[in-house]
Amino acid sequence: MNTLSALIADDERLMREQLRMALGRVWPELDIVAEAQDGKQAEELARQHQPDLIFLDITMPAQSGIEAAIALNGQYPIVFVTAYDQYAVQAFEEGAIDYLLKPVEDARLLRTRQR
């Protein structure tokens, strides 16, 4: 079984840490290769590390998660992780494979893994 890699992007360090810990509990073999503080950094790190999956917050400074997803042009499967449900339609229009509301519960994250 090949190990999958992921990038986490969120402007709040605590949220990145919480997601990384939750992923460690429900998906221990997932390799977190990079963490970004905004959409622009997420875009750059994605191109650098070529992750199998990206977890993107939507509301971030400099460039939103939606803008980063548009810039990445469908090259990576994206799971949006946000506190706001009003972006769901736009997220799926940009090719999201899942949409998680914060705080992310382990059971819900496990469903994301299964997808």
GROMACS elastic network, one bead per residue, 0.5 to 0.9 nm:
[ bonds ]
;  ai    aj funct       b0    kb
    3    29     6  0.61410   500
    3    30     6  0.62256   500
    3    31     6  0.69324   500
    4    29     6  0.73464   500
    4    30     6  0.52930   500
    4    31     6  0.61312   500
    4    32     6  0.87322   500
    4    51     6  0.77027   500
    4    52     6  0.58965   500
    4    53     6  0.77675   500
    5    29     6  0.88151   500
    5    30     6  0.56828   500
    5    32     6  0.57336   500
    5    33     6  0.61913   500
    5    49     6  0.88909   500
    5    50     6  0.83445   500
    5    51     6  0.50179   500
    5    52     6  0.51586   500
    5    53     6  0.64763   500
    5    54     6  0.86948   500
    6    30     6  0.69119   500
    6    31     6  0.60609   500
    6    33     6  0.58918   500
    6    34     6  0.72969   500
    6    35     6  0.89352   500
    6    46     6  0.89683   500
    6    49     6  0.89796   500
    6    50     6  0.86386   500
    6    52     6  0.57840   500
    6    54     6  0.54513   500
    6    55     6  0.73089   500
    7    31     6  0.86968   500
    7    32     6  0.58108   500
    7    33     6  0.58932   500
    7    34     6  0.50337   500
    7    35     6  0.57174   500
    7    36     6  0.76229   500
    7    42     6  0.76151   500
    7    45     6  0.78380   500
    7    46     6  0.70115   500
    7    49     6  0.83778   500
    7    50     6  0.88662   500
    7    51     6  0.62134   500
    7    52     6  0.83163   500
    7    53     6  0.65507   500
    7    55     6  0.61059   500
    7    56     6  0.81995   500
    8    16     6  0.66273   500
    8    19     6  0.80294   500
    8    20     6  0.78107   500
    8    32     6  0.73293   500
    8    33     6  0.84760   500
    8    34     6  0.65502   500
    8    36     6  0.62550   500
    8    37     6  0.87540   500
    8    42     6  0.78056   500
    8    53     6  0.88782   500
    8    54     6  0.60702   500
    8    56     6  0.62322   500
    8    57     6  0.83443   500
    9    12     6  0.88858   500
    9    16     6  0.70494   500
    9    34     6  0.84810   500
    9    35     6  0.55844   500
    9    37     6  0.57742   500
    9    38     6  0.63248   500
    9    39     6  0.70382   500
    9    41     6  0.81870   500
    9    42     6  0.58858   500
    9    54     6  0.76840   500
    9    55     6  0.61019   500
    9    57     6  0.59773   500
    9    60     6  0.88650   500
    9    65     6  0.80575   500
   10    13     6  0.70824   500
   10    14     6  0.89963   500
   10    15     6  0.67288   500
   10    16     6  0.59024   500
   10    35     6  0.78811   500
   10    36     6  0.63484   500
   10    37     6  0.52404   500
   10    38     6  0.61790   500
   10    39     6  0.81485   500
   10    42     6  0.88387   500
   10    55     6  0.83978   500
   10    56     6  0.64591   500
   10    57     6  0.50303   500
   10    58     6  0.80605   500
   10    59     6  0.83299   500
   10    60     6  0.68344   500
   10    65     6  0.86286   500
   10    81     6  0.84710   500
   10    82     6  0.89385   500
   11    15     6  0.80158   500
   11    16     6  0.80021   500
   11    36     6  0.74251   500
   11    38     6  0.54867   500
   11    39     6  0.86785   500
   11    57     6  0.76698   500
   11    59     6  0.81597   500
   11    60     6  0.55945   500
   11    61     6  0.72557   500
   12    15     6  0.53358   500
   12    16     6  0.64888   500
   12    17     6  0.88264   500
   12    37     6  0.70943   500
   12    60     6  0.87615   500
   13    16     6  0.51048   500
   13    17     6  0.62171   500
   13    18     6  0.86425   500
   13    37     6  0.76869   500
   14    17     6  0.50472   500
   14    18     6  0.60949   500
   14    19     6  0.85931   500
   15    18     6  0.50511   500
   15    19     6  0.61198   500
   15    20     6  0.84811   500
   15   102     6  0.86968   500
   15   103     6  0.85121   500
   16    19     6  0.52417   500
   16    20     6  0.60766   500
   16    21     6  0.86076   500
   16    35     6  0.74892   500
   16    36     6  0.86819   500
   16    37     6  0.88075   500
   17    20     6  0.50630   500
   17    21     6  0.61288   500
   17    22     6  0.85554   500
   18    21     6  0.51623   500
   18    22     6  0.61002   500
   18    23     6  0.85399   500
   18   103     6  0.87186   500
   18   104     6  0.86391   500
   19    22     6  0.50272   500
   19    23     6  0.60100   500
   19    24     6  0.84339   500
   19    55     6  0.89763   500
   19   103     6  0.88374   500
   19   104     6  0.74318   500
   20    23     6  0.51487   500
   20    24     6  0.61479   500
   20    25     6  0.88106   500
   20    32     6  0.75925   500
   21    25     6  0.64333   500
   21    26     6  0.89643   500
   22    25     6  0.51339   500
   22    26     6  0.64077   500
   22    27     6  0.81228   500
   22   104     6  0.80280   500
   22   105     6  0.78709   500
   22   106     6  0.62320   500
   22   109     6  0.78025   500
   23    26     6  0.52718   500
   23    27     6  0.51371   500
   23    28     6  0.66025   500
   23    30     6  0.74780   500
   23   106     6  0.79684   500
   23   109     6  0.74172   500
   23   110     6  0.85896   500
   24    27     6  0.54050   500
   24    29     6  0.76939   500
   24    30     6  0.74767   500
   25    28     6  0.59357   500
   25   106     6  0.76794   500
   26   106     6  0.65408   500
   26   107     6  0.82379   500
   26   109     6  0.71295   500
   26   110     6  0.58898   500
   26   113     6  0.80491   500
   27    30     6  0.56350   500
   27   109     6  0.87281   500
   27   110     6  0.75919   500
   27   113     6  0.71525   500
   28    31     6  0.79259   500
   32    35     6  0.77216   500
   32    51     6  0.85324   500
   33    49     6  0.69670   500
   33    51     6  0.72226   500
   34    42     6  0.86186   500
   34    45     6  0.68538   500
   34    46     6  0.82897   500
   34    49     6  0.75608   500
   34    51     6  0.86820   500
   35    41     6  0.86535   500
   35    42     6  0.74391   500
   35    45     6  0.79462   500
   36    39     6  0.74217   500
   36    40     6  0.84024   500
   36    41     6  0.54540   500
   36    42     6  0.50411   500
   36    43     6  0.87120   500
   36    45     6  0.73148   500
   37    40     6  0.84674   500
   37    41     6  0.65274   500
   37    42     6  0.73146   500
   37    60     6  0.76768   500
   37    61     6  0.83408   500
   38    41     6  0.54624   500
   38    42     6  0.61578   500
   38    43     6  0.87288   500
   38    56     6  0.89391   500
   38    57     6  0.83474   500
   38    59     6  0.86742   500
   38    60     6  0.53232   500
   38    61     6  0.58589   500
   38    62     6  0.63920   500
   38    63     6  0.61700   500
   38    64     6  0.69535   500
   38    65     6  0.76424   500
   38    68     6  0.88283   500
   39    43     6  0.61119   500
   39    44     6  0.86592   500
   39    56     6  0.78668   500
   39    57     6  0.82564   500
   39    58     6  0.83165   500
   39    59     6  0.88580   500
   39    60     6  0.65512   500
   39    61     6  0.74753   500
   39    62     6  0.68085   500
   39    64     6  0.51593   500
   39    65     6  0.52347   500
   39    66     6  0.81631   500
   39    67     6  0.70877   500
   39    68     6  0.50823   500
   39    69     6  0.83637   500
   40    43     6  0.51198   500
   40    44     6  0.63631   500
   40    45     6  0.86781   500
   40    61     6  0.88584   500
   40    62     6  0.66004   500
   40    63     6  0.54334   500
   40    64     6  0.79636   500
   40    65     6  0.86841   500
   40    67     6  0.85662   500
   40    68     6  0.64657   500
   41    44     6  0.50483   500
   41    45     6  0.60008   500
   41    46     6  0.83689   500
   41    62     6  0.89929   500
   41    63     6  0.85900   500
   41    68     6  0.89372   500
   42    45     6  0.51482   500
   42    46     6  0.59026   500
   42    47     6  0.85617   500
   42    54     6  0.85782   500
   42    56     6  0.80422   500
   42    65     6  0.83891   500
   42    68     6  0.71058   500
   43    46     6  0.51944   500
   43    47     6  0.63866   500
   43    48     6  0.87141   500
   43    68     6  0.58279   500
   43    69     6  0.80130   500
   43    71     6  0.73224   500
   43    72     6  0.66009   500
   44    47     6  0.53098   500
   44    48     6  0.62583   500
   44    49     6  0.87377   500
   45    49     6  0.58645   500
   45    50     6  0.78474   500
   45    51     6  0.88543   500
   46    49     6  0.53223   500
   46    50     6  0.52064   500
   46    51     6  0.62081   500
   46    54     6  0.78836   500
   46    72     6  0.83285   500
   46    76     6  0.83695   500
   47    50     6  0.54833   500
   47    51     6  0.83545   500
   47    72     6  0.84581   500
   48    51     6  0.87398   500
   50    53     6  0.87066   500
   50    76     6  0.81969   500
   51    54     6  0.68591   500
   51    76     6  0.74337   500
   52    76     6  0.65154   500
   52    77     6  0.69788   500
   53    76     6  0.60160   500
   53    77     6  0.50974   500
   53    78     6  0.59570   500
   53    79     6  0.75859   500
   54    76     6  0.68390   500
   54    77     6  0.63199   500
   54    79     6  0.61470   500
   54    80     6  0.82042   500
   55    77     6  0.88068   500
   55    78     6  0.59522   500
   55    80     6  0.57326   500
   55    81     6  0.64612   500
   56    64     6  0.88436   500
   56    65     6  0.55421   500
   56    66     6  0.83632   500
   56    68     6  0.85372   500
   56    69     6  0.84216   500
   56    78     6  0.69195   500
   56    79     6  0.61947   500
   56    81     6  0.57308   500
   56    82     6  0.79720   500
   57    60     6  0.68406   500
   57    64     6  0.76584   500
   57    65     6  0.55268   500
   57    66     6  0.85473   500
   57    79     6  0.86575   500
   57    80     6  0.57115   500
   57    82     6  0.52152   500
   57    83     6  0.85209   500
   58    64     6  0.53956   500
   58    66     6  0.59564   500
   58    67     6  0.86063   500
   58    80     6  0.66815   500
   58    81     6  0.69896   500
   58    82     6  0.58723   500
   58    83     6  0.85839   500
   58    84     6  0.83220   500
   58    87     6  0.79548   500
   58    91     6  0.87200   500
   59    63     6  0.82551   500
   59    64     6  0.52807   500
   59    65     6  0.64767   500
   59    66     6  0.83638   500
   59    82     6  0.74861   500
   59    83     6  0.88153   500
   59    84     6  0.86953   500
   60    63     6  0.61938   500
   60    65     6  0.67781   500
   61    64     6  0.64677   500
   63    66     6  0.81683   500
   63    67     6  0.60336   500
   63    68     6  0.65709   500
   64    67     6  0.51170   500
   64    68     6  0.62136   500
   64    69     6  0.86056   500
   65    69     6  0.60816   500
   65    70     6  0.85859   500
   65    80     6  0.76230   500
   65    91     6  0.89352   500
   66    69     6  0.50519   500
   66    70     6  0.62461   500
   66    71     6  0.86510   500
   66    80     6  0.86480   500
   66    87     6  0.87361   500
   66    90     6  0.78340   500
   66    91     6  0.65874   500
   66    94     6  0.73967   500
   67    70     6  0.50709   500
   67    71     6  0.61694   500
   67    72     6  0.86191   500
   68    72     6  0.61044   500
   68    73     6  0.85871   500
   69    72     6  0.50846   500
   69    73     6  0.63307   500
   69    74     6  0.70581   500
   69    75     6  0.88408   500
   69    76     6  0.85282   500
   69    78     6  0.75333   500
   69    91     6  0.85359   500
   69    94     6  0.66734   500
   69    95     6  0.81610   500
   69    96     6  0.84967   500
   70    73     6  0.50855   500
   70    74     6  0.73910   500
   70    94     6  0.65600   500
   71    74     6  0.84456   500
   72    75     6  0.58054   500
   72    76     6  0.72658   500
   73    76     6  0.80707   500
   73    94     6  0.82928   500
   73    95     6  0.89431   500
   74    77     6  0.70661   500
   74    78     6  0.84056   500
   74    94     6  0.75704   500
   74    95     6  0.65424   500
   74    96     6  0.88450   500
   77    95     6  0.75524   500
   77    96     6  0.66819   500
   77    97     6  0.62968   500
   78    95     6  0.72305   500
   78    97     6  0.58208   500
   78    98     6  0.71643   500
   78    99     6  0.87977   500
   79    91     6  0.88849   500
   79    96     6  0.56906   500
   79    97     6  0.56987   500
   79    99     6  0.57112   500
   79   100     6  0.72795   500
   79   112     6  0.82036   500
   80    88     6  0.85494   500
   80    91     6  0.72003   500
   80    96     6  0.68029   500
   80    97     6  0.82585   500
   80    98     6  0.63923   500
   80   100     6  0.60456   500
   80   101     6  0.83633   500
   81    84     6  0.88293   500
   81    98     6  0.85621   500
   81    99     6  0.60374   500
   81   101     6  0.58024   500
   81   102     6  0.65627   500
   81   103     6  0.88237   500
   81   104     6  0.78801   500
   82    85     6  0.74987   500
   82    87     6  0.87868   500
   82    99     6  0.77881   500
   82   100     6  0.63589   500
   82   101     6  0.51305   500
   82   102     6  0.55372   500
   82   103     6  0.83440   500
   82   104     6  0.89642   500
   83   100     6  0.82806   500
   83   101     6  0.52572   500
   83   103     6  0.74200   500
   84    87     6  0.66366   500
   84    88     6  0.82760   500
   84   101     6  0.68604   500
   84   102     6  0.81461   500
   85    88     6  0.57645   500
   85    89     6  0.89201   500
   85    99     6  0.86258   500
   85   100     6  0.87450   500
   85   101     6  0.70143   500
   86    89     6  0.74526   500
   86    90     6  0.85048   500
   87    90     6  0.54349   500
   87    91     6  0.60006   500
   87    92     6  0.87423   500
   88    92     6  0.62535   500
   88    93     6  0.85539   500
   88    96     6  0.89214   500
   88    99     6  0.66457   500
   89    92     6  0.53189   500
   89    93     6  0.61772   500
   89    94     6  0.87377   500
   90    94     6  0.62956   500
   90    95     6  0.88714   500
   90    96     6  0.89570   500
   91    94     6  0.51554   500
   91    95     6  0.66550   500
   91    96     6  0.55739   500
   91    97     6  0.89123   500
   91    98     6  0.86264   500
   91    99     6  0.75778   500
   92    97     6  0.71930   500
   92    98     6  0.77656   500
   92    99     6  0.80795   500
   93    96     6  0.73036   500
   95    98     6  0.89523   500
   96    99     6  0.70544   500
   97   112     6  0.83683   500
   97   115     6  0.78444   500
   98   112     6  0.66109   500
   98   115     6  0.82805   500
   99   112     6  0.87220   500
  100   103     6  0.84333   500
  100   104     6  0.65013   500
  100   108     6  0.77646   500
  100   109     6  0.78942   500
  100   112     6  0.85344   500
  101   104     6  0.59521   500
  101   105     6  0.87897   500
  102   105     6  0.80277   500
  104   107     6  0.85784   500
  104   108     6  0.68748   500
  104   109     6  0.67841   500
  105   108     6  0.53649   500
  105   109     6  0.62502   500
  105   110     6  0.86786   500
  106   110     6  0.60592   500
  106   111     6  0.87323   500
  107   110     6  0.50971   500
  107   111     6  0.65947   500
  107   112     6  0.89575   500
  108   111     6  0.51547   500
  108   112     6  0.65640   500
  108   113     6  0.88785   500
  109   113     6  0.63309   500
  109   114     6  0.87679   500
  110   114     6  0.63578   500
  110   115     6  0.88383   500
  111   114     6  0.50771   500
  111   115     6  0.64653   500
  112   115     6  0.52121   500
